[in-house]
Amino acid sequence: MSLKIVLTGTWLYDGAVDRPVDIIAFEYDWCYSLAAKDGLLDDNEQPTPLGPDGCLYYVRFQRALDPSEPTRVDSAGYPQLSDAMVAAQEKVVGEIHWLR
C-alpha cells in the first residue's frame, strides 16, 4: 500500500546538507489509531476531527519521500495543509523550500 504524499520540500541540515521533508495525508487520525491499536488511549480520548479536505496532514522527516507503509510521522495531525507546513518549519533551523 502506498501513502498519499501531498507536498515535498528540502531544508539544510547544519546549514550544509540537503535533507528531505514531506507532508502526507490520512483520512483518519494516525496517532489515535496507533494508540488504540496499542491499548494506550486515555479514557474518553477522541480522534482529532478531520479537516475540510476530509483528512489530517502529517509531517515526516525520517521517512520523507518513502511512499510505503507502515510509516512513522514526525508531527501531530493537522486539519489544514498550511498548518502542517508551519509545524514543519518550526522543527528546523533555516527555511524549508517547498516543491509545488
Residue frames relative to the residue before (quaternion, step in Angstrom):
aa qw qx qy qz dx dy dz
M 1.0000 0.0000 0.0000 0.0000 0.00 0.00 0.00
S 0.2100 -0.7926 0.5588 0.1245 3.60 -0.92 0.79
L 0.5020 -0.6621 0.4911 0.2617 3.50 -1.25 0.63
K 0.4120 -0.6542 0.5633 0.2914 3.50 -1.31 0.31
I 0.0984 -0.7739 0.6253 0.0197 3.57 -0.30 1.30
V 0.1773 -0.8380 0.5114 0.0689 3.57 -0.49 1.18
L 0.8004 0.0363 -0.0028 0.5984 3.58 1.19 -0.46
T 0.0866 -0.7806 0.6169 0.0507 3.57 -1.05 0.77
G 0.0169 0.7934 -0.6082 0.0185 3.51 -1.24 0.46
T 0.2838 -0.7235 0.5940 0.2076 3.53 -1.36 -0.04
W 0.0466 -0.7574 0.6505 0.0330 3.51 -1.29 0.50
L 0.4638 -0.6905 0.4841 0.2715 3.56 -1.20 0.44
Y 0.2644 -0.7444 0.5975 0.1374 3.54 -0.67 1.16
D 0.8411 0.0240 -0.0668 0.5362 3.57 -0.88 1.01
G 0.6215 -0.5934 0.3223 0.3971 3.57 1.18 0.61
A 0.7674 0.3869 -0.1859 0.4764 3.59 1.23 0.00
V 0.7655 0.3533 -0.1834 0.5055 3.61 1.05 -0.66
D 0.3918 -0.7146 0.5316 0.2307 3.58 -0.72 1.09
R 0.0106 -0.7824 0.6222 -0.0250 3.55 -0.89 1.01
P 0.4153 -0.7199 0.4950 0.2535 3.60 -1.01 0.75
V 0.0487 -0.7309 0.6777 0.0650 3.50 -1.38 0.36
D 0.0054 0.7924 -0.6085 -0.0418 3.56 -1.11 0.52
I 0.2776 -0.7014 0.6238 0.2045 3.49 -1.38 0.17
I 0.1245 -0.7902 0.5991 0.0351 3.52 -0.85 1.08
A 0.2768 -0.7522 0.5764 0.1591 3.55 -1.24 0.44
F 0.0665 -0.7584 0.6475 0.0325 3.52 -1.10 0.86
E 0.4099 -0.7067 0.5230 0.2430 3.56 -1.10 0.69
Y 0.6997 0.3051 -0.2540 0.5939 3.56 1.20 0.67
D 0.5668 -0.5734 0.4627 0.3686 3.57 -1.33 0.21
W 0.3426 -0.7824 0.4897 0.1753 3.57 -0.21 1.32
C 0.6737 0.5032 -0.2983 0.4516 3.60 0.87 -0.94
Y 0.6446 0.5127 -0.3109 0.4743 3.57 0.98 -0.86
S 0.6584 0.5195 -0.3060 0.4504 3.57 0.92 -0.92
L 0.6514 0.5075 -0.3121 0.4699 3.57 0.98 -0.83
A 0.6619 0.4972 -0.3024 0.4725 3.60 0.93 -0.89
A 0.6383 0.5219 -0.3271 0.4617 3.60 1.00 -0.80
K 0.6505 0.5259 -0.3074 0.4536 3.57 0.95 -0.92
D 0.7366 0.4048 -0.2139 0.4977 3.58 1.04 -0.82
G 0.4756 -0.6970 0.4219 0.3317 3.60 1.29 0.04
L 0.5032 0.6889 -0.3830 0.3542 3.57 1.17 0.59
L 0.4033 0.7174 -0.4846 0.2963 3.60 1.17 0.29
D 0.4361 -0.6537 0.5524 0.2781 3.54 -1.15 0.71
D 0.6409 -0.4988 0.4041 0.4209 3.57 -1.24 0.40
N 0.8527 0.1087 -0.1280 0.4946 3.56 -0.98 0.96
E 0.3761 0.7171 -0.5076 0.2943 3.64 1.18 0.27
Q 0.1395 -0.7905 0.5951 0.0384 3.55 -0.96 0.93
P 0.5488 -0.5952 0.4522 0.3742 3.61 -1.12 0.48
T 0.5670 -0.5588 0.4748 0.3753 3.54 -1.25 0.47
P 0.4813 -0.6672 0.4754 0.3117 3.60 -0.86 0.89
L 0.5092 -0.6390 0.4857 0.3107 3.55 -1.08 0.76
G 0.5154 -0.6500 0.4707 0.3004 3.53 -1.20 0.56
P 0.7570 -0.4031 0.2678 0.4391 3.57 -1.30 -0.03
D 0.6515 0.4953 -0.3129 0.4820 3.60 1.22 -0.40
G 0.5310 -0.6524 0.3939 0.3706 3.60 1.29 0.03
C 0.7247 0.3610 -0.2412 0.5351 3.57 1.19 0.47
L 0.3257 -0.6669 0.6126 0.2720 3.51 -1.42 -0.10
Y 0.3132 -0.7578 0.5528 0.1486 3.54 -1.08 0.83
Y 0.1042 -0.8028 0.5871 0.0013 3.54 -0.94 1.00
V 0.3707 -0.7109 0.5599 0.2092 3.56 -1.11 0.81
R 0.0353 -0.7758 0.6292 0.0304 3.55 -1.12 0.74
F 0.1335 -0.7553 0.6374 0.0740 3.53 -1.02 0.90
Q 0.7149 0.4879 -0.2724 0.4203 3.58 0.70 -1.10
R 0.8009 0.2115 -0.1143 0.5484 3.59 0.94 -0.79
A 0.2021 0.8106 -0.5227 0.1698 3.54 1.17 0.54
L 0.8289 0.2105 -0.2246 0.4671 3.52 -1.14 0.92
D 0.5754 0.5595 -0.3921 0.4496 3.63 1.22 -0.06
P 0.2340 -0.8282 0.4951 0.1187 3.61 -0.39 1.19
S 0.5776 0.6229 -0.3769 0.3692 3.61 1.21 -0.04
E 0.2743 -0.7167 0.6137 0.1859 3.50 -1.34 0.43
P 0.5064 -0.1273 -0.8509 -0.0574 1.54 -2.28 1.00
T 0.2083 -0.7673 0.5951 0.1169 3.53 -1.27 0.39
R 0.3094 -0.6754 0.6208 0.2502 3.50 -1.39 -0.11
V 0.2388 -0.7507 0.5961 0.1555 3.53 -1.18 0.57
D 0.3291 -0.7571 0.5384 0.1690 3.56 -1.22 0.52
S 0.7324 0.3028 -0.2332 0.5635 3.56 1.17 0.56
A 0.5874 -0.4865 0.4843 0.4286 3.48 -1.38 -0.02
G 0.5425 -0.5850 0.4721 0.3749 3.57 -1.29 0.06
Y 0.1688 -0.7917 0.5843 0.0587 3.55 -0.96 0.92
P 0.4797 -0.7050 0.4440 0.2752 3.59 -0.92 0.88
Q 0.7591 0.2724 -0.1620 0.5686 3.60 1.22 -0.39
L 0.5696 -0.5954 0.4483 0.3464 3.57 -1.06 0.74
S 0.6475 0.5348 -0.3252 0.4346 3.58 0.93 -0.86
D 0.6200 0.5352 -0.3422 0.4605 3.61 1.08 -0.66
A 0.6522 0.5005 -0.3078 0.4790 3.58 0.99 -0.81
M 0.6244 0.5338 -0.3403 0.4576 3.59 1.02 -0.73
V 0.6412 0.5094 -0.3146 0.4800 3.59 0.99 -0.82
A 0.6523 0.5159 -0.3137 0.4582 3.59 0.92 -0.89
A 0.6373 0.5188 -0.3256 0.4677 3.59 0.97 -0.81
Q 0.6649 0.5177 -0.3028 0.4452 3.56 0.88 -0.94
E 0.6529 0.5290 -0.3080 0.4460 3.57 1.05 -0.76
K 0.6685 0.5185 -0.2962 0.4434 3.61 1.19 -0.40
V 0.7463 0.3578 -0.2148 0.5185 3.61 1.19 -0.22
V 0.4149 -0.6346 0.5796 0.2988 3.51 -1.33 0.36
G 0.7387 0.3183 -0.2630 0.5328 3.57 -0.79 0.95
E 0.6037 -0.5916 0.4213 0.3286 3.51 -1.33 -0.05
I 0.3464 -0.6798 0.6011 0.2377 3.52 -1.14 0.73
H 0.2206 -0.7469 0.6150 0.1230 3.56 -0.95 0.93
W 0.2063 -0.8053 0.5495 0.0835 3.54 -0.31 1.32
L 0.2774 -0.7424 0.5903 0.1529 3.54 -1.01 0.88
R 0.1688 -0.8130 0.5526 0.0720 3.57 -0.57 1.09
